[in-house]
Amino acid sequence: MHVVPTEAWSSLLAHLEAEAEALSTLESILLEESASLRKLDAALLLPLARRKAEVVEGHLHLAKSRPNRLAACRPANPPDHLSALFPDMDEAQRAQAAELQGRLRALVQRMQRLQAMNEAYAETGRQAVDAALGRLSRRRAGGETTYGATGRVQVPARGPQVREQG
């Protein structure tokens, strides 16, 4: 049995906490995005999308450097995930790791649900806007408008129209 060096463990723990913080920030942004999508508040969506991209990029950078932190905990046989280090940890380290894993797992699951809901809200909003535009098109086209086989609005052909400007 190896023992995870205290310095390496502290570094890995701080790194995983930074990842958890980034994911928490992303969860907050997804909640804001959800509220904006439900209200069809397009003015807020672009800034939220930018913030979301920044946080995702920051987390990606952290995730890419995680293997180096794991390797420092067991240099001779670097693990590819946190659970692989459990046999080398003392009781306190195992408890910290298990708690952090559970927190990260729950956070990721909540974010996956939020993202799925946001996609549904975005699709519902798109459909509502499309329907409103369709009603406007039909109103402008007049009462003789029909739906074609493709679902598109068909306006009856009218003779050539000449408009005079003068």
Backbone torsions as a table, in degrees:
resi	resn	phi	psi	omega
1	MET	NA	129.1	174.9
2	HIS	-91.6	162.4	175.8
3	VAL	-118.4	130.6	179.3
4	VAL	-68.9	122.0	179.8
5	PRO	-59.3	139.4	-176.0
6	THR	-57.5	-45.3	-179.3
7	GLU	-63.2	-44.6	179.7
8	ALA	-64.3	-41.0	179.1
9	TRP	-64.0	-44.6	179.5
10	SER	-60.8	-40.8	179.2
11	SER	-65.4	-44.1	179.0
12	LEU	-64.8	-43.4	-179.8
13	LEU	-61.6	-44.8	178.2
14	ALA	-62.5	-39.0	179.6
15	HIS	-64.4	-45.8	179.9
16	LEU	-66.3	-34.4	175.5
17	GLU	-65.1	-38.6	177.0
18	ALA	-64.0	-39.5	176.3
19	GLU	-63.7	-42.7	179.1
20	ALA	-62.2	-40.0	178.9
21	GLU	-64.2	-41.9	178.0
22	ALA	-62.7	-41.5	179.1
23	LEU	-68.0	-35.9	176.1
24	SER	-63.4	-41.6	177.0
25	THR	-62.2	-42.4	178.5
26	LEU	-63.1	-39.7	177.9
27	GLU	-61.3	-41.7	178.2
28	SER	-61.8	-41.7	179.0
29	ILE	-65.1	-41.2	178.4
30	LEU	-62.7	-36.2	176.6
31	LEU	-65.8	-42.3	176.5
32	GLU	-63.5	-42.4	179.1
33	GLU	-61.3	-40.7	179.4
34	SER	-59.9	-46.5	179.5
35	ALA	-63.1	-41.2	179.8
36	SER	-66.1	-39.8	179.4
37	LEU	-67.2	-39.6	179.4
38	ARG	-64.2	-33.2	179.5
39	LYS	-89.2	-3.8	-174.0
40	LEU	54.8	42.4	-179.7
41	ASP	-92.2	83.6	-175.6
42	ALA	-63.9	-27.2	-178.3
43	ALA	-62.7	-30.7	-179.8
44	LEU	-86.6	-20.8	-173.0
45	LEU	-67.9	-39.3	-179.0
46	LEU	-65.3	-48.1	176.2
47	PRO	-60.9	-36.8	177.7
48	LEU	-65.7	-40.2	178.6
49	ALA	-62.4	-39.4	178.0
50	ARG	-65.5	-46.2	178.6
51	ARG	-61.7	-41.4	179.9
52	LYS	-62.0	-43.6	179.1
53	ALA	-61.8	-40.9	178.8
54	GLU	-63.4	-44.5	-179.0
55	VAL	-67.2	-42.1	178.4
56	VAL	-62.0	-42.7	178.1
57	GLU	-62.4	-43.5	177.9
58	GLY	-62.4	-42.4	178.3
59	HIS	-66.6	-39.2	178.3
60	LEU	-59.6	-41.7	177.5
61	HIS	-61.2	-44.4	177.9
62	LEU	-62.6	-45.3	-178.3
63	ALA	-62.0	-36.5	179.5
64	LYS	-67.9	-27.8	-179.2
65	SER	-92.2	-5.3	179.5
66	ARG	-59.8	-41.6	179.8
67	PRO	-56.7	-34.4	177.8
68	ASN	-65.1	-39.2	178.8
69	ARG	-67.8	-40.6	177.3
70	LEU	-63.9	-43.2	-178.7
71	ALA	-62.2	-34.1	179.3
72	ALA	-66.4	-22.9	179.7
73	CYS	-78.3	-25.3	177.3
74	ARG	-149.7	79.0	-174.5
75	PRO	-61.4	-34.5	-176.0
76	ALA	-67.9	-36.0	-178.4
77	ASN	-141.2	78.1	-173.7
78	PRO	-59.0	130.3	177.8
79	PRO	-78.1	156.4	178.3
80	ASP	-100.7	-4.2	175.6
81	HIS	-156.5	163.0	-174.1
82	LEU	-60.2	-41.5	-177.5
83	SER	-60.0	-29.0	179.6
84	ALA	-66.3	-19.1	178.2
85	LEU	-85.3	-13.7	-174.7
86	PHE	-51.0	-44.0	-179.8
87	PRO	-62.0	-24.6	-178.6
88	ASP	-89.5	-7.5	-174.6
89	MET	-89.2	151.3	170.6
90	ASP	-80.4	176.0	-174.5
91	GLU	-60.3	-42.3	-178.9
92	ALA	-66.1	-41.4	179.1
93	GLN	-64.4	-42.5	179.2
94	ARG	-61.3	-41.6	179.5
95	ALA	-63.8	-43.7	178.4
96	GLN	-63.2	-44.3	-178.4
97	ALA	-64.2	-43.9	-179.7
98	ALA	-63.3	-42.6	179.3
99	GLU	-63.0	-44.9	-179.0
100	LEU	-65.9	-41.7	176.9
101	GLN	-59.7	-44.8	179.4
102	GLY	-62.4	-42.3	178.8
103	ARG	-63.5	-45.0	179.8
104	LEU	-64.9	-42.0	179.9
105	ARG	-61.0	-46.1	180.0
106	ALA	-64.1	-40.1	179.1
107	LEU	-62.9	-45.9	179.7
108	VAL	-63.9	-41.6	179.0
109	GLN	-63.3	-42.2	177.6
110	ARG	-62.8	-42.0	-179.5
111	MET	-66.3	-37.4	177.4
112	GLN	-62.8	-41.7	177.4
113	ARG	-64.6	-44.4	179.1
114	LEU	-60.7	-44.9	-179.6
115	GLN	-62.2	-42.1	178.2
116	ALA	-63.2	-42.3	178.0
117	MET	-64.3	-42.5	-179.7
118	ASN	-63.3	-38.4	176.1
119	GLU	-62.8	-40.6	178.5
120	ALA	-66.7	-42.4	177.0
121	TYR	-61.4	-41.5	-179.8
122	ALA	-63.8	-41.6	179.3
123	GLU	-67.0	-41.6	178.0
124	THR	-63.0	-42.0	177.9
125	GLY	-63.1	-42.7	178.2
126	ARG	-60.9	-43.3	179.7
127	GLN	-64.3	-39.3	179.2
128	ALA	-64.2	-42.0	178.7
129	VAL	-66.9	-43.6	177.7
130	ASP	-59.3	-41.6	180.0
131	ALA	-64.8	-42.4	179.1
132	ALA	-63.8	-42.4	177.9
133	LEU	-65.3	-37.1	177.2
134	GLY	-63.2	-41.2	178.1
135	ARG	-64.3	-40.1	177.9
136	LEU	-64.1	-40.5	179.1
137	SER	-63.1	-43.3	-179.8
138	ARG	-66.2	-40.3	-179.8
139	ARG	-62.3	-44.0	-179.3
140	ARG	-67.9	-33.5	-176.1
141	ALA	-76.8	-24.4	179.3
142	GLY	105.3	177.8	-174.4
143	GLY	-73.7	-14.2	-176.7
144	GLU	-86.8	3.9	-176.8
145	THR	-69.8	139.4	177.8
146	THR	-131.2	169.4	174.9
147	TYR	-96.5	136.7	175.7
148	GLY	-87.2	178.2	-180.0
149	ALA	-62.2	-27.3	-179.0
150	THR	-83.1	-5.6	-178.0
151	GLY	91.3	-2.1	179.7
152	ARG	-83.4	153.5	177.8
153	VAL	-75.0	132.0	177.4
154	GLN	-115.0	126.9	179.5
155	VAL	-103.2	133.3	179.7
156	PRO	-60.6	143.7	179.6
157	ALA	-67.6	138.1	177.3
158	ARG	-120.2	160.4	178.9
159	GLY	-62.5	168.7	-179.9
160	PRO	-59.9	137.6	178.7
161	GLN	-112.6	130.5	178.6
162	VAL	-114.7	129.5	177.5
163	ARG	-111.0	133.8	179.2
164	GLU	-99.0	138.7	173.8
165	GLN	-119.7	144.0	-178.1
166	GLY	-171.7	NA	NA
